[in-house]
Amino acid sequence: MTDAHIVRAAAVQISPVLFSRDGTTEKVLDAIASAAKSGAQLVVFPETFIPYYPYFSFIQPPVLMGKEHMRLYEEAVIVPSPVTDAIARAARSYGVVVVVGVNERDNGSLYNTQLVFDANGTLVLKRRKITPTYHERMVWGQGDGAGLKAIDTAIGKLGVLACWEHYNPLARYALMAQHEQIHCSQFPGSMVGQIFTDQIEVTIRHHALEAGCFVVNATGWLSPEQVAQITSDEKLQKVLTGGCNTAIISPEGNHLCPPILEGEGIAIADLDFSLITKRKRMMDSVGHYARPDLLQLQANFDTQTVLKESLEVQPAEQFLIPNLNE
């Protein structure tokens, strides 16, 4: 991509159809179509948006959340499946890159998974949140380093992280070192209140400055009626408000369009890639401003699995039955 390259990006703040994988998927498809009509070439959705973020795990003790956990298993997304096929078709039809968060089911486990579909509909990245945060550890398994990749797409090199993974500076640096140009971040939204909104603001603007890249951030949103569906306890309902900050940030740390802090909507902005060079000319944290002779990151990008086939062949004599008469 040249310095003169410009990409139109869309960050979607949207509410799920609670307890319905198919219903939420339809909202994703509608939002892709709407963003594409506005000229968007990149569309980013919130964290684990399909079927919905497990808000129940934030307000219920583990001993009481079994029913809701089981319901999430039933509505979770298998990759590949009709859900991913539908998103791939939409990406290909509109020629847009799509980043969407899903609750992925892999046999007996759930994962916080980020999917990136290129403009031709190809699923170019499936990564899992490396460490679920606090209450989330009762819901999701851990990911591995195989997904810590900045990937080439039709619009440039993309990196993705979810929520508090941004508080893991080494995870962020792994993507920075691969020269991500657009960083797609996702948060659940409708949690914790204004303090979460403020923290997201600091987090995404700092990463843009430090990485010298654009940040396209999407958070979810719950309507008051949806909050009441999740819990009838008025004190707990207050916990499931605020915390939204859907925004698009330049490499200089500036907002490129007004952020969306409440309700549904789509933030759209043009990303002028010359701003990346403008920022990195002064501070390239993985180039002329780095000191690899003093500080280096060592990363394991291997896929981790519980079963590995041994390629070592044991000498046949090890398996001979000894002659006890000798």
N, C-alpha and C positions, 0 to 999 in steps of 0.2 A: 504494500500500500504506500502511495506517495504522500508527501506532506500536505498536498492540496486535496487529499481525499476527504470527503464529507459523508457522514452516515447519519441518517435520521433514526433516533432511538425512541422507544416508548416504554415507560414503566407503568405497570397496571396496578392500581389499588382497587381491590375487588373483594366482595364477600363470597364465601362458598355457598353451595347448597348443602346445608348440614346433613350429614348421614347419607349422602348420595354421591357416589363416584360418578355416575352417569350425568347427574344434574350439574355437578361442578364442571365436568369436562365440557358440557355444552356451553357453559359460561366462558370457558377458556377459548373455545372455537369462535364464539361470537366476538370476544374481545380482540382476537387475532384479526378477524375480518374488519372490525372497526378501526384498529390501529393501522392496518394496511391501507385503508381508504384515506387515511391522513398522510400517507407516504412513508410510514415507518418501515425500516429495513431490519430492525431488531425489536423484539417484543419480550419483555421480562415480567414474569409473574412472581407472586410471593412464595415464601418458604412452605414446603409440604402442602401446597394449596389443594391438590387433588388427593383424597376427597375433601380433607379439611385438616387444619393443624389440631393436634390433640390437646385442646384447651383443658379438657377434663383432668389431665395429669397434673396441671398446675394448681388445681383447687381441691382435688380429692386425694386422700391418703391412699397409698398402694392397696391396702386391704379392702377398699371400697370400689376400686376402679376396674375390677375384672370385667364387668358387664360392658363398659364402654370400650375397654381395650379389645375385647372380643369383637365388638361391632366394627372397630377400626380394621381389624384383620379381614373381616368380610368385605369391606369396601376398599381396601388397599389396592394398589396398582401392581400388576405383574408386568415385568419388562422382558420381552415384548408382549403386547396384548392389543385388543381392539382400541383401548384408550391411546396407547402410543401410536398405533397405526393412524388413528384419526388426527392426532396432532401433526404427525409427519405429513399427511395429505394436505393439511391446511398450510403448513410451512412451504410445501412444494407449490401449492396452488397460488399462493400470494407472493412467493419468492422472498420470504422473510426468515430470519434466524429467530428461533423461539427458545427461551430459557424458562423452564417450569419446574417447580418443586413438587414432589410427590411423596406420599407414604408408600414405599416400595415393599411388596411382600416377596420374600425369597424363601419358599417352603415354610419353615416354622418361625421365621424371624421377620421383623419389620425394620426398615431403615429410612432415615431421612435422606432422600436422594434428589439430586439435581440432574435434570436432563437437558441437553443442548441439542437442538435439531438445526442442521444447516439449512440454507435457503433452498436446497434441492430435496429436502425432506429426510436426509440421512441423519440418523442418530449418531452424532460424532463424539458425544461424551455422556457417560453415566457415572456419576461419582456419589459417594456416600459421606455424609458428615462424619468427620474423623472421631469426634467425641461429642455425643449428645450432652446437652447442658442440664445439670441439676436434675429436675423432675423428669426430663426427657429420657434419662437412663433407664427408667422403668418401662419405657415404650419401645425404644429403638436399640438396635445393636450398633457397634462401632464400625466405621469405615476404615479404609487403609489408604496408603499413599498413592495407589494406582490412579486415583482421580485428581491428584494435585498437578494438573496439567493445564498450561495455556495452549489452547487449540486454535489452529488456523481455520477460519470460516470465510464465507463469501464477503464479509464486511470487515475482516481484520482478525487479530489474535485476541481471543476471549479467555478470561479466567473467571471462575465462579467460586464463591464461598457462601456459607449460610450462617447468618446470625452471629453468635458469639465466637464462631471460628475466627472472626476478625480480631478477637482478643488474643489469638495465638499468633504472635508476630512472625514465627518461623513459617507457619502455613502461608501467610501473606507474602513473605519474602520468597518462598519457593515459586510462587506465581510471578512475582516481580522479576526474579532472576531469569524467567523464561520470556520476559519482555511482553507481558500482556498489554494490550492497547485499550481494551474496554474491560472493566471489571464489573461483573454482574453480581450484585449482592441481594440477599433475600432475608426478610424478617417476618415473623408471624403477624405483627400488628395486633391492636385491641388487647393489650396487656400492660399492666403495671402503671399506666398513666403517663403524665407529662415527662417524668424522669426518663422513661424509655425513649420517647421522642427526642429528647435532648441528647441522650447517649448515641442514638443512631446518627444524629447530625454530626457530632464530633467524630464518630467512627468513619463515616463515609468520606467526609471532607479531608480527614487526616490521611486516609489511604490514597485518595486522589493526589494529594500533595507529595506523599512519600514515594508512591509508585510512578508518578508522572503519567497517569492514565486517566481515562474517563471512568466514572462510577455511575452505573445505572442501577438504582435501588428500588425494589418493590416490597411493600408491606401489605398484609391483608387487612380486612376491616370487618367487624361484626356489627350488625344493626342491634338496637336495644332489644328487639324481639328475639334475635338469635341468642343474645346473652341470656335472656330469660329461658330459652330452650335448654341451655347448657346447665344453668343452675337457678333455682328459685330463691336461693339465699341472697338477700339484698346486699349484705356485706361483701359476699364473694363476687357479686355482680360488678361492684365498683372496681375490682381487680381486673376485670375484663373490659376495660375502657382505655382510651388513649393509646399511646405507644405507636402511632402511625406516622410515617415520614417517607412517603414515596417521592423520590427526587432524582435528578440527574446533575452530576457534578463534573466540572471541567478539571483538567490536570493542574490548574492553578487554584483549585479549591473553591471555585465559585459555582453558585447555582446557575444552571443554564435555562431554567424555567421555574415558575413558582412551584414549590413543593405542595403535595396533597397531604394534609394533616387529618382530614376527617372525611368520611363518606367515600363513595366509589368515584373513580375517575381515571383518566390516562394522562400522565405527564409526558410531553413530547418535546424533544429538542434536537437540534442539529449538532453533530460532533465534528468539529473541524480538526483534523489530525495534525495540522501544523502547530496546534497548541501543545501537542506532546513534545515536539522538538523544542519549542519555545521554553517549556519547563525543564526538560532534560539538559538543555544547553547550559543551564546554571547549576542543576543538581540532578545527577543521574546516580541513584543510590545503588545500582548494580553495574555501573560503568566507571566513569572518571571520578565519582565521589566515593567509590567503594575502596576498601583496603583488604583484599583477599590474603595479603601476606600476614595480616593480623587476625582477621575474622572471616570464617567461611561457614556455610551451611552444608551439613551432610544430610541427605534425604534418602529414604528408602521408597522407591516408586513401584516396588513389586506388589502384585496381587497376593493377598494372604488367603490361604485356604487350609482347612482342617485335614485335607487328604492330599498327599503328594506321592506320586509314583517313584519308587526307587529305581534308578537306572544302573545301580551297581549289581554286578553278577558275582555271587559268591563262588569261589573255587569248588569244584565237584567233590574234592577229597574231604572237605569239611563235613559232608553229609554221609560219608561211609560209616556203616555200623562196625564198630570195632570187633575183632575176633577175640572173645573172652578166653578161648582155650590156649592162646599163645602166651 
